[in-house]
Amino acid sequence: MFMRQGGFETGTDREAGAPPGWAVTKTDSAENARGFTLIELLVVVAIVGLLVALLLPAVQAAREAARRAQCTNNLKQLGLAALNYESAHAVLPSGMLPALADEAPVPTWGLSTFVRLLPFIDAGPLYDAANFSRQAITPANGTVASTGLAGLWCPSDPYVPEGHPDDFNYGAPAGTGIVQRHTSYGGCQGTWGVEAMPQTPHFAARLANLNGTVFCCSSVRLADVTDGTATTVLFAEAAYGRIPKSGERSGARRWNVGFISDSMINAYYPLNGAAKGVPYLDDNYLNWVSTAGSLHPGGANVGFCDGSVRFVKDTVQSVPFDPATGDVPAFRLDPVSGTYSIAPGTELGVWQKLATRGFNEIVSADSF
């Protein structure tokens, strides 16, 4: 800043570039500058923290929306594949058809409905590697078991891509390299799960007791779905990640195995029953593992017989269960035949009605 001092120059204060007769008054910007006070810094940190707190849920919600959309697409592809299968074979794919056991030439658990759908989901070479004449868990089907399919994995089910070395259960020499892969989805057996094998007693009664669309020895036509294809479940989520680690997740939800706790679901318990307090007990293991549900917040994706996929909310009406024993008073088990019946005077919940193919129920679209 230049200042005039009575028309005279002060030589010592004269700086280059100052007009004659003017003096320079120095202003040191470094001396006058000041930083943030502690309070100001804390305010800034608090504001940034608030913005991050507001942003993170939005980011997480966007990611979950993307995962749910991918899961919906997976079920959509399975539904279209099943409908194409029905066009080619006049029936929906069976949940399991018996195959010969390794131990003895008797029928046992064969390959799953997902293996039957391989030609319709662009996986023909893997289908060609399957041996349908042999049981699912055998070295002859080790290649199928060891091949994971991303289309069977819900992105919100974090543990489902994991594989478990399983040479021992497959009866293969150690080091063979068979790795068991899993699935987040299952075909709908109906309101309950029943094991139905031709050589077992009461096979006909058990087969007739299964009221869904995909089950052991099933041969359901679309014409048999008299409750309406848009309100009858074909496939649904069954979160692999909800199975307790102590329950040996490697022995459940195996994608290639046509057993009821592997590649099928049922509506014995409410949707997402595990999150609603259904106990995990030895007596209800099969129905517990076969319960439809997901790790999406608020419900699960469900595919219907018309090829549509809907997100069914956790609040969908269901028959009650005993949280201590896991019993469902609405259903009665005949210990002799191994079949279920509905207790007299029971009104099925909306969830159970969606799982049946021919009970002639009317289900409103806004009820689920």
C-alpha positions as YAML, in Angstrom:
chain: A
units: angstrom
residues:
- id: 1
  name: MET
  ca: [0.00, 0.00, 0.00]
- id: 2
  name: PHE
  ca: [1.52, 3.28, -1.03]
- id: 3
  name: MET
  ca: [1.21, 6.41, 1.18]
- id: 4
  name: ARG
  ca: [2.20, 9.99, 0.38]
- id: 5
  name: GLN
  ca: [4.35, 11.57, 3.10]
- id: 6
  name: GLY
  ca: [4.33, 15.34, 2.72]
- id: 7
  name: GLY
  ca: [5.74, 15.27, -0.79]
- id: 8
  name: PHE
  ca: [9.00, 13.72, 0.33]
- id: 9
  name: GLU
  ca: [10.29, 10.24, -0.17]
- id: 10
  name: THR
  ca: [11.52, 8.17, 2.73]
- id: 11
  name: GLY
  ca: [14.41, 6.45, 1.12]
- id: 12
  name: THR
  ca: [14.57, 3.48, 3.39]
- id: 13
  name: ASP
  ca: [10.87, 2.80, 2.86]
- id: 14
  name: ARG
  ca: [11.08, 3.28, -0.87]
- id: 15
  name: GLU
  ca: [10.52, 0.03, -2.73]
- id: 16
  name: ALA
  ca: [10.92, -0.75, -6.33]
- id: 17
  name: GLY
  ca: [7.81, 0.18, -8.23]
- id: 18
  name: ALA
  ca: [6.59, 2.78, -5.70]
- id: 19
  name: PRO
  ca: [5.83, 6.19, -7.21]
- id: 20
  name: PRO
  ca: [8.21, 8.97, -6.21]
- id: 21
  name: GLY
  ca: [7.09, 10.67, -3.02]
- id: 22
  name: TRP
  ca: [5.19, 7.73, -1.82]
- id: 23
  name: ALA
  ca: [6.11, 5.38, 1.02]
- id: 24
  name: VAL
  ca: [5.22, 1.79, 1.43]
- id: 25
  name: THR
  ca: [3.28, 0.42, 4.38]
- id: 26
  name: LYS
  ca: [3.75, -3.35, 4.46]
- id: 27
  name: THR
  ca: [0.87, -5.71, 5.20]
- id: 28
  name: ASP
  ca: [2.04, -9.28, 5.92]
- id: 29
  name: SER
  ca: [-0.74, -11.63, 4.84]
- id: 30
  name: ALA
  ca: [0.90, -14.57, 6.63]
- id: 31
  name: GLU
  ca: [0.80, -12.69, 9.91]
- id: 32
  name: ASN
  ca: [-2.89, -11.73, 9.52]
- id: 33
  name: ALA
  ca: [-4.12, -15.17, 8.25]
- id: 34
  name: ARG
  ca: [-5.76, -17.50, 10.81]
- id: 35
  name: GLY
  ca: [-6.89, -21.19, 10.75]
- id: 36
  name: PHE
  ca: [-10.03, -22.98, 11.95]
- id: 37
  name: THR
  ca: [-10.80, -22.86, 15.62]
- id: 38
  name: LEU
  ca: [-11.46, -26.17, 17.38]
- id: 39
  name: ILE
  ca: [-15.19, -25.44, 17.52]
- id: 40
  name: GLU
  ca: [-15.32, -24.69, 13.79]
- id: 41
  name: LEU
  ca: [-13.43, -27.88, 13.02]
- id: 42
  name: LEU
  ca: [-15.81, -29.92, 15.14]
- id: 43
  name: VAL
  ca: [-18.80, -28.36, 13.39]
- id: 44
  name: VAL
  ca: [-17.34, -29.24, 9.98]
- id: 45
  name: VAL
  ca: [-16.65, -32.82, 11.08]
- id: 46
  name: ALA
  ca: [-20.19, -33.13, 12.44]
- id: 47
  name: ILE
  ca: [-21.68, -31.86, 9.17]
- id: 48
  name: VAL
  ca: [-19.57, -34.28, 7.12]
- id: 49
  name: GLY
  ca: [-20.55, -37.15, 9.43]
- id: 50
  name: LEU
  ca: [-24.22, -36.23, 9.07]
- id: 51
  name: LEU
  ca: [-23.95, -36.18, 5.29]
- id: 52
  name: VAL
  ca: [-22.24, -39.58, 5.29]
- id: 53
  name: ALA
  ca: [-24.91, -40.97, 7.62]
- id: 54
  name: LEU
  ca: [-27.59, -39.75, 5.24]
- id: 55
  name: LEU
  ca: [-25.79, -41.04, 2.17]
- id: 56
  name: LEU
  ca: [-24.85, -44.57, 3.29]
- id: 57
  name: PRO
  ca: [-28.42, -45.88, 3.71]
- id: 58
  name: ALA
  ca: [-29.27, -44.53, 0.28]
- id: 59
  name: VAL
  ca: [-26.24, -46.32, -1.22]
- id: 60
  name: GLN
  ca: [-27.10, -49.54, 0.61]
- id: 61
  name: ALA
  ca: [-30.72, -49.30, -0.49]
- id: 62
  name: ALA
  ca: [-29.62, -48.81, -4.10]
- id: 63
  name: ARG
  ca: [-27.33, -51.84, -3.90]
- id: 64
  name: GLU
  ca: [-30.06, -53.98, -2.36]
- id: 65
  name: ALA
  ca: [-32.50, -52.85, -5.05]
- id: 66
  name: ALA
  ca: [-29.97, -53.99, -7.67]
- id: 67
  name: ARG
  ca: [-29.51, -57.34, -5.91]
- id: 68
  name: ARG
  ca: [-33.25, -57.86, -5.67]
- id: 69
  name: ALA
  ca: [-33.64, -57.05, -9.36]
- id: 70
  name: GLN
  ca: [-30.99, -59.66, -10.22]
- id: 71
  name: CYS
  ca: [-32.75, -62.21, -8.01]
- id: 72
  name: THR
  ca: [-36.03, -61.42, -9.75]
- id: 73
  name: ASN
  ca: [-34.33, -62.02, -13.09]
- id: 74
  name: ASN
  ca: [-32.98, -65.38, -11.88]
- id: 75
  name: LEU
  ca: [-36.47, -66.56, -10.97]
- id: 76
  name: LYS
  ca: [-37.85, -65.16, -14.21]
- id: 77
  name: GLN
  ca: [-35.38, -67.24, -16.20]
- id: 78
  name: LEU
  ca: [-36.22, -70.36, -14.19]
- id: 79
  name: GLY
  ca: [-39.93, -69.78, -14.74]
- id: 80
  name: LEU
  ca: [-39.52, -69.31, -18.49]
- id: 81
  name: ALA
  ca: [-37.31, -72.41, -18.64]
- id: 82
  name: ALA
  ca: [-39.97, -74.45, -16.83]
- id: 83
  name: LEU
  ca: [-42.67, -73.22, -19.20]
- id: 84
  name: ASN
  ca: [-40.50, -74.11, -22.21]
- id: 85
  name: TYR
  ca: [-39.93, -77.51, -20.63]
- id: 86
  name: GLU
  ca: [-43.69, -77.93, -20.28]
- id: 87
  name: SER
  ca: [-44.15, -77.02, -23.94]
- id: 88
  name: ALA
  ca: [-41.60, -79.66, -24.93]
- id: 89
  name: HIS
  ca: [-42.67, -82.45, -22.55]
- id: 90
  name: ALA
  ca: [-46.32, -81.62, -21.75]
- id: 91
  name: VAL
  ca: [-45.54, -81.53, -17.99]
- id: 92
  name: LEU
  ca: [-43.64, -79.24, -15.67]
- id: 93
  name: PRO
  ca: [-40.18, -80.55, -14.68]
- id: 94
  name: SER
  ca: [-40.34, -83.12, -11.91]
- id: 95
  name: GLY
  ca: [-38.74, -82.31, -8.60]
- id: 96
  name: MET
  ca: [-37.03, -85.70, -8.75]
- id: 97
  name: LEU
  ca: [-37.32, -88.97, -10.60]
- id: 98
  name: PRO
  ca: [-35.82, -92.05, -8.90]
- id: 99
  name: ALA
  ca: [-32.48, -93.41, -10.07]
- id: 100
  name: LEU
  ca: [-30.40, -96.48, -9.24]
- id: 101
  name: ALA
  ca: [-28.36, -96.43, -6.06]
- id: 102
  name: ASP
  ca: [-24.67, -97.25, -5.95]
- id: 103
  name: GLU
  ca: [-25.09, -99.59, -3.00]
- id: 104
  name: ALA
  ca: [-27.82, -101.75, -4.53]
- id: 105
  name: PRO
  ca: [-29.93, -101.71, -7.69]
- id: 106
  name: VAL
  ca: [-32.90, -100.04, -5.98]
- id: 107
  name: PRO
  ca: [-34.49, -96.66, -6.71]
- id: 108
  name: THR
  ca: [-33.17, -93.74, -4.69]
- id: 109
  name: TRP
  ca: [-32.91, -89.96, -4.93]
- id: 110
  name: GLY
  ca: [-32.15, -88.78, -8.43]
- id: 111
  name: LEU
  ca: [-31.17, -85.45, -9.94]
- id: 112
  name: SER
  ca: [-33.11, -82.26, -9.28]
- id: 113
  name: THR
  ca: [-35.54, -80.21, -11.32]
- id: 114
  name: PHE
  ca: [-32.75, -77.69, -11.97]
- id: 115
  name: VAL
  ca: [-30.66, -80.32, -13.75]
- id: 116
  name: ARG
  ca: [-33.65, -81.07, -15.98]
- id: 117
  name: LEU
  ca: [-33.91, -77.40, -16.86]
- id: 118
  name: LEU
  ca: [-30.27, -77.05, -17.99]
- id: 119
  name: PRO
  ca: [-31.01, -77.29, -21.75]
- id: 120
  name: PHE
  ca: [-33.50, -74.43, -21.36]
- id: 121
  name: ILE
  ca: [-31.08, -72.07, -19.58]
- id: 122
  name: ASP
  ca: [-28.22, -72.36, -22.09]
- id: 123
  name: ALA
  ca: [-26.36, -75.04, -20.14]
- id: 124
  name: GLY
  ca: [-26.62, -77.95, -22.57]
- id: 125
  name: PRO
  ca: [-23.05, -79.24, -22.08]
- id: 126
  name: LEU
  ca: [-23.61, -79.56, -18.32]
- id: 127
  name: TYR
  ca: [-26.88, -81.39, -18.99]
- id: 128
  name: ASP
  ca: [-24.96, -83.82, -21.22]
- id: 129
  name: ALA
  ca: [-22.60, -84.50, -18.29]
- id: 130
  name: ALA
  ca: [-25.49, -85.61, -16.05]
- id: 131
  name: ASN
  ca: [-26.22, -89.31, -15.58]
- id: 132
  name: PHE
  ca: [-29.97, -89.54, -14.90]
- id: 133
  name: SER
  ca: [-29.86, -93.31, -14.49]
- id: 134
  name: ARG
  ca: [-27.67, -92.99, -11.39]
- id: 135
  name: GLN
  ca: [-28.38, -91.39, -8.03]
- id: 136
  name: ALA
  ca: [-27.61, -87.71, -7.58]
- id: 137
  name: ILE
  ca: [-24.87, -88.21, -4.99]
- id: 138
  name: THR
  ca: [-22.43, -90.43, -6.85]
- id: 139
  name: PRO
  ca: [-19.05, -89.90, -8.56]
- id: 140
  name: ALA
  ca: [-20.84, -90.29, -11.89]
- id: 141
  name: ASN
  ca: [-22.58, -86.98, -11.16]
- id: 142
  name: GLY
  ca: [-19.62, -85.29, -9.51]
- id: 143
  name: THR
  ca: [-19.08, -82.88, -12.40]
- id: 144
  name: VAL
  ca: [-22.67, -81.66, -12.12]
- id: 145
  name: ALA
  ca: [-22.42, -81.25, -8.35]
- id: 146
  name: SER
  ca: [-19.15, -79.33, -8.64]
- id: 147
  name: THR
  ca: [-20.44, -76.80, -11.18]
- id: 148
  name: GLY
  ca: [-21.97, -73.74, -9.59]
- id: 149
  name: LEU
  ca: [-24.62, -71.81, -11.50]
- id: 150
  name: ALA
  ca: [-24.83, -68.08, -10.77]
- id: 151
  name: GLY
  ca: [-28.44, -68.14, -11.96]
- id: 152
  name: LEU
  ca: [-29.29, -70.23, -8.89]
- id: 153
  name: TRP
  ca: [-27.65, -67.78, -6.48]
- id: 154
  name: CYS
  ca: [-29.50, -64.83, -5.01]
- id: 155
  name: PRO
  ca: [-27.01, -61.92, -4.76]
- id: 156
  name: SER
  ca: [-28.32, -61.14, -1.25]
- id: 157
  name: ASP
  ca: [-27.56, -64.71, -0.11]
- id: 158
  name: PRO
  ca: [-23.85, -64.24, 0.71]
- id: 159
  name: TYR
  ca: [-22.86, -67.83, 1.50]
- id: 160
  name: VAL
  ca: [-24.53, -69.62, -1.40]
- id: 161
  name: PRO
  ca: [-21.55, -69.34, -3.80]
- id: 162
  name: GLU
  ca: [-19.35, -71.21, -1.35]
- id: 163
  name: GLY
  ca: [-18.51, -74.79, -2.24]
- id: 164
  name: HIS
  ca: [-17.68, -77.68, 0.06]
- id: 165
  name: PRO
  ca: [-15.21, -80.45, -0.80]
- id: 166
  name: ASP
  ca: [-17.40, -83.56, -0.74]
- id: 167
  name: ASP
  ca: [-15.46, -86.55, -2.06]
- id: 168
  name: PHE
  ca: [-16.44, -88.59, 1.01]
- id: 169
  name: ASN
  ca: [-20.25, -88.25, 0.69]
- id: 170
  name: TYR
  ca: [-20.03, -88.91, -3.04]
- id: 171
  name: GLY
  ca: [-18.14, -92.14, -2.41]
- id: 172
  name: ALA
  ca: [-15.13, -90.90, -4.37]
- id: 173
  name: PRO
  ca: [-11.47, -91.36, -3.43]
- id: 174
  name: ALA
  ca: [-9.95, -88.50, -1.47]
- id: 175
  name: GLY
  ca: [-8.51, -85.91, -3.80]
- id: 176
  name: THR
  ca: [-11.04, -86.53, -6.58]
- id: 177
  name: GLY
  ca: [-12.05, -82.89, -6.28]
- id: 178
  name: ILE
  ca: [-15.84, -83.08, -6.06]
- id: 179
  name: VAL
  ca: [-17.13, -79.81, -4.61]
- id: 180
  name: GLN
  ca: [-20.78, -79.53, -3.60]
- id: 181
  name: ARG
  ca: [-22.55, -76.41, -4.90]
- id: 182
  name: HIS
  ca: [-25.85, -74.98, -3.70]
- id: 183
  name: THR
  ca: [-28.97, -73.02, -4.62]
- id: 184
  name: SER
  ca: [-31.03, -70.13, -3.24]
- id: 185
  name: TYR
  ca: [-34.23, -71.38, -4.91]
- id: 186
  name: GLY
  ca: [-36.57, -74.35, -4.86]
- id: 187
  name: GLY
  ca: [-39.57, -75.80, -6.66]
- id: 188
  name: CYS
  ca: [-42.86, -75.63, -4.76]
- id: 189
  name: GLN
  ca: [-44.04, -78.94, -3.25]
- id: 190
  name: GLY
  ca: [-47.18, -77.37, -1.81]
- id: 191
  name: THR
  ca: [-48.33, -76.85, 1.76]
- id: 192
  name: TRP
  ca: [-45.98, -79.49, 3.19]
- id: 193
  name: GLY
  ca: [-43.03, -81.68, 2.33]
- id: 194
  name: VAL
  ca: [-43.43, -85.43, 1.88]
- id: 195
  name: GLU
  ca: [-40.87, -88.01, 0.79]
- id: 196
  name: ALA
  ca: [-42.38, -90.10, -2.01]
- id: 197
  name: MET
  ca: [-40.37, -93.01, -3.41]
- id: 198
  name: PRO
  ca: [-41.94, -95.84, -5.45]
- id: 199
  name: GLN
  ca: [-40.55, -98.64, -3.29]
- id: 200
  name: THR
  ca: [-41.77, -97.16, 0.00]
- id: 201
  name: PRO
  ca: [-45.08, -98.16, 1.62]
- id: 202
  name: HIS
  ca: [-48.02, -95.83, 0.98]
- id: 203
  name: PHE
  ca: [-46.29, -94.35, -2.06]
- id: 204
  name: ALA
  ca: [-49.57, -93.69, -3.88]
- id: 205
  name: ALA
  ca: [-51.04, -91.94, -0.84]
- id: 206
  name: ARG
  ca: [-47.93, -89.79, -0.42]
- id: 207
  name: LEU
  ca: [-47.84, -88.84, -4.08]
- id: 208
  name: ALA
  ca: [-51.51, -87.83, -3.96]
- id: 209
  name: ASN
  ca: [-50.81, -85.83, -0.78]
- id: 210
  name: LEU
  ca: [-48.43, -83.45, -2.56]
- id: 211
  name: ASN
  ca: [-50.45, -80.46, -3.75]
- id: 212
  name: GLY
  ca: [-47.81, -78.20, -5.28]
- id: 213
  name: THR
  ca: [-46.21, -78.06, -8.71]
- id: 214
  name: VAL
  ca: [-42.67, -79.49, -8.32]
- id: 215
  name: PHE
  ca: [-42.16, -82.52, -6.06]
- id: 216
  name: CYS
  ca: [-40.84, -86.09, -6.00]
- id: 217
  name: CYS
  ca: [-42.15, -88.07, -8.97]
- id: 218
  name: SER
  ca: [-44.34, -85.15, -10.07]
- id: 219
  name: SER
  ca: [-45.86, -84.87, -13.52]
- id: 220
  name: VAL
  ca: [-47.98, -81.74, -13.20]
- id: 221
  name: ARG
  ca: [-49.45, -80.18, -16.32]
- id: 222
  name: LEU
  ca: [-50.39, -76.53, -16.56]
- id: 223
  name: ALA
  ca: [-53.96, -77.73, -17.04]
- id: 224
  name: ASP
  ca: [-53.74, -79.22, -13.53]
- id: 225
  name: VAL
  ca: [-53.12, -75.78, -12.04]
- id: 226
  name: THR
  ca: [-56.81, -75.02, -11.59]
- id: 227
  name: ASP
  ca: [-56.24, -72.36, -8.93]
- id: 228
  name: GLY
  ca: [-54.82, -70.10, -11.63]
- id: 229
  name: THR
  ca: [-51.26, -69.91, -12.94]
- id: 230
  name: ALA
  ca: [-50.88, -66.30, -11.76]
- id: 231
  name: THR
  ca: [-51.59, -67.27, -8.13]
- id: 232
  name: THR
  ca: [-49.83, -70.64, -7.90]
- id: 233
  name: VAL
  ca: [-46.18, -70.79, -6.85]
- id: 234
  name: LEU
  ca: [-43.72, -72.55, -9.16]
- id: 235
  name: PHE
  ca: [-40.37, -71.51, -7.65]
- id: 236
  name: ALA
  ca: [-39.46, -69.42, -4.63]
- id: 237
  name: GLU
  ca: [-36.43, -68.31, -2.69]
- id: 238
  name: ALA
  ca: [-35.06, -70.45, 0.14]
- id: 239
  name: ALA
  ca: [-32.09, -68.64, 1.60]
- id: 240
  name: TYR
  ca: [-29.11, -70.94, 1.98]
- id: 241
  name: GLY
  ca: [-27.48, -68.42, 4.30]
- id: 242
  name: ARG
  ca: [-30.21, -68.80, 6.95]
- id: 243
  name: ILE
  ca: [-29.29, -72.42, 7.64]
- id: 244
  name: PRO
  ca: [-27.26, -72.53, 10.87]
- id: 245
  name: LYS
  ca: [-23.63, -73.45, 10.36]
- id: 246
  name: SER
  ca: [-24.07, -76.08, 13.06]
- id: 247
  name: GLY
  ca: [-26.69, -77.65, 10.82]
- id: 248
  name: GLU
  ca: [-24.06, -78.46, 8.20]
- id: 249
  name: ARG
  ca: [-25.06, -76.14, 5.38]
- id: 250
  name: SER
  ca: [-23.10, -78.38, 3.04]
- id: 251
  name: GLY
  ca: [-25.78, -81.05, 3.49]
- id: 252
  name: ALA
  ca: [-28.74, -78.89, 2.48]
- id: 253
  name: ARG
  ca: [-29.91, -76.87, -0.51]
- id: 254
  name: ARG
  ca: [-27.67, -78.89, -2.86]
- id: 255
  name: TRP
  ca: [-28.64, -77.67, -6.32]
- id: 256
  name: ASN
  ca: [-28.27, -80.99, -8.14]
- id: 257
  name: VAL
  ca: [-30.02, -83.24, -5.60]
- id: 258
  name: GLY
  ca: [-33.73, -83.97, -5.91]
- id: 259
  name: PHE
  ca: [-34.34, -84.26, -2.18]
- id: 260
  name: ILE
  ca: [-37.01, -82.16, -0.50]
- id: 261
  name: SER
  ca: [-34.59, -80.13, 1.64]
- id: 262
  name: ASP
  ca: [-32.24, -79.51, -1.29]
- id: 263
  name: SER
  ca: [-34.07, -78.24, -4.35]
- id: 264
  name: MET
  ca: [-37.66, -77.79, -3.14]
- id: 265
  name: ILE
  ca: [-39.63, -75.50, -0.83]
- id: 266
  name: ASN
  ca: [-43.03, -75.74, 0.88]
- id: 267
  name: ALA
  ca: [-45.49, -73.52, 2.75]
- id: 268
  name: TYR
  ca: [-45.68, -75.53, 5.98]
- id: 269
  name: TYR
  ca: [-44.24, -72.55, 7.82]
- id: 270
  name: PRO
  ca: [-44.76, -68.83, 7.12]
- id: 271
  name: LEU
  ca: [-42.63, -67.06, 4.57]
- id: 272
  name: ASN
  ca: [-39.27, -66.31, 6.20]
- id: 273
  name: GLY
  ca: [-40.28, -68.51, 9.13]
- id: 274
  name: ALA
  ca: [-36.72, -68.64, 10.46]
- id: 275
  name: ALA
  ca: [-36.79, -64.88, 11.02]
- id: 276
  name: LYS
  ca: [-40.21, -65.20, 12.68]
- id: 277
  name: GLY
  ca: [-39.10, -67.62, 15.37]
- id: 278
  name: VAL
  ca: [-39.71, -71.07, 13.91]
- id: 279
  name: PRO
  ca: [-37.36, -73.26, 16.00]
- id: 280
  name: TYR
  ca: [-34.63, -75.28, 14.35]
- id: 281
  name: LEU
  ca: [-35.16, -78.79, 15.74]
- id: 282
  name: ASP
  ca: [-34.41, -82.36, 14.69]
- id: 283
  name: ASP
  ca: [-38.14, -83.10, 14.48]
- id: 284
  name: ASN
  ca: [-38.88, -80.32, 11.99]
- id: 285
  name: TYR
  ca: [-35.56, -80.18, 10.13]
- id: 286
  name: LEU
  ca: [-36.94, -81.00, 6.66]
- id: 287
  name: ASN
  ca: [-39.79, -78.50, 6.78]
- id: 288
  name: TRP
  ca: [-37.52, -75.87, 8.39]
- id: 289
  name: VAL
  ca: [-34.87, -76.09, 5.67]
- id: 290
  name: SER
  ca: [-37.60, -76.23, 3.00]
- id: 291
  name: THR
  ca: [-39.23, -73.03, 4.22]
- id: 292
  name: ALA
  ca: [-39.35, -70.32, 1.58]
- id: 293
  name: GLY
  ca: [-37.59, -67.11, 2.49]
- id: 294
  name: SER
  ca: [-34.77, -64.75, 1.62]
- id: 295
  name: LEU
  ca: [-32.24, -62.30, 2.96]
- id: 296
  name: HIS
  ca: [-33.95, -59.38, 1.24]
- id: 297
  name: PRO
  ca: [-35.52, -57.02, 3.78]
- id: 298
  name: GLY
  ca: [-39.29, -57.34, 4.05]
- id: 299
  name: GLY
  ca: [-40.06, -60.47, 2.05]
- id: 300
  name: ALA
  ca: [-38.92, -62.78, -0.74]
- id: 301
  name: ASN
  ca: [-39.13, -63.14, -4.49]
- id: 302
  name: VAL
  ca: [-41.59, -65.77, -5.72]
- id: 303
  name: GLY
  ca: [-42.07, -67.10, -9.24]
- id: 304
  name: PHE
  ca: [-45.54, -68.16, -10.39]
- id: 305
  name: CYS
  ca: [-46.78, -70.62, -12.97]
- id: 306
  name: ASP
  ca: [-47.56, -67.91, -15.50]
- id: 307
  name: GLY
  ca: [-43.89, -66.94, -15.61]
- id: 308
  name: SER
  ca: [-44.33, -63.81, -13.49]
- id: 309
  name: VAL
  ca: [-42.24, -62.98, -10.43]
- id: 310
  name: ARG
  ca: [-43.54, -61.00, -7.48]
- id: 311
  name: PHE
  ca: [-41.99, -59.82, -4.24]
- id: 312
  name: VAL
  ca: [-44.20, -61.36, -1.55]
- id: 313
  name: LYS
  ca: [-44.10, -59.48, 1.73]
- id: 314
  name: ASP
  ca: [-43.33, -61.05, 5.10]
- id: 315
  name: THR
  ca: [-46.74, -59.91, 6.28]
- id: 316
  name: VAL
  ca: [-48.56, -62.31, 3.95]
- id: 317
  name: GLN
  ca: [-51.16, -64.21, 5.97]
- id: 318
  name: SER
  ca: [-50.14, -67.71, 7.11]
- id: 319
  name: VAL
  ca: [-51.36, -70.42, 9.47]
- id: 320
  name: PRO
  ca: [-49.80, -70.09, 12.97]
- id: 321
  name: PHE
  ca: [-47.10, -72.30, 14.45]
- id: 322
  name: ASP
  ca: [-45.98, -73.20, 17.97]
- id: 323
  name: PRO
  ca: [-42.69, -71.33, 18.63]
- id: 324
  name: ALA
  ca: [-41.64, -73.90, 21.24]
- id: 325
  name: THR
  ca: [-42.20, -77.14, 19.34]
- id: 326
  name: GLY
  ca: [-42.45, -76.01, 15.71]
- id: 327
  name: ASP
  ca: [-45.85, -77.75, 15.41]
- id: 328
  name: VAL
  ca: [-48.48, -76.29, 13.08]
- id: 329
  name: PRO
  ca: [-51.95, -76.99, 14.54]
- id: 330
  name: ALA
  ca: [-53.56, -76.52, 11.13]
- id: 331
  name: PHE
  ca: [-51.80, -79.62, 9.77]
- id: 332
  name: ARG
  ca: [-52.01, -83.17, 11.08]
- id: 333
  name: LEU
  ca: [-49.46, -85.85, 10.28]
- id: 334
  name: ASP
  ca: [-50.51, -89.47, 9.93]
- id: 335
  name: PRO
  ca: [-47.54, -91.38, 11.40]
- id: 336
  name: VAL
  ca: [-48.47, -94.55, 9.51]
- id: 337
  name: SER
  ca: [-48.74, -93.25, 5.96]
- id: 338
  name: GLY
  ca: [-46.50, -90.22, 6.44]
- id: 339
  name: THR
  ca: [-49.16, -87.98, 4.89]
- id: 340
  name: TYR
  ca: [-50.65, -84.71, 6.10]
- id: 341
  name: SER
  ca: [-54.22, -83.48, 6.36]
- id: 342
  name: ILE
  ca: [-55.80, -80.15, 7.20]
- id: 343
  name: ALA
  ca: [-57.44, -79.94, 10.61]
- id: 344
  name: PRO
  ca: [-61.25, -79.61, 10.40]
- id: 345
  name: GLY
  ca: [-62.44, -76.03, 10.43]
- id: 346
  name: THR
  ca: [-59.03, -74.66, 9.43]
- id: 347
  name: GLU
  ca: [-58.82, -71.76, 7.05]
- id: 348
  name: LEU
  ca: [-55.57, -71.83, 5.13]
- id: 349
  name: GLY
  ca: [-53.52, -68.67, 5.08]
- id: 350
  name: VAL
  ca: [-52.90, -66.76, 1.88]
- id: 351
  name: TRP
  ca: [-49.35, -68.13, 1.76]
- id: 352
  name: GLN
  ca: [-50.60, -71.73, 1.90]
- id: 353
  name: LYS
  ca: [-53.24, -71.01, -0.72]
- id: 354
  name: LEU
  ca: [-50.60, -69.70, -3.10]
- id: 355
  name: ALA
  ca: [-48.63, -72.93, -2.69]
- id: 356
  name: THR
  ca: [-51.45, -75.26, -3.79]
- id: 357
  name: ARG
  ca: [-52.35, -75.95, -7.40]
- id: 358
  name: GLY
  ca: [-55.92, -77.21, -7.18]
- id: 359
  name: PHE
  ca: [-57.73, -76.37, -3.93]
- id: 360
  name: ASN
  ca: [-60.03, -73.97, -5.80]
- id: 361
  name: GLU
  ca: [-59.12, -71.05, -3.54]
- id: 362
  name: ILE
  ca: [-59.65, -67.48, -4.64]
- id: 363
  name: VAL
  ca: [-56.65, -65.30, -3.80]
- id: 364
  name: SER
  ca: [-56.85, -61.58, -4.35]
- id: 365
  name: ALA
  ca: [-53.79, -59.96, -5.92]
- id: 366
  name: ASP
  ca: [-53.70, -57.31, -3.18]
- id: 367
  name: SER
  ca: [-53.50, -59.93, -0.40]
- id: 368
  name: PHE
  ca: [-49.86, -60.72, -1.11]
...
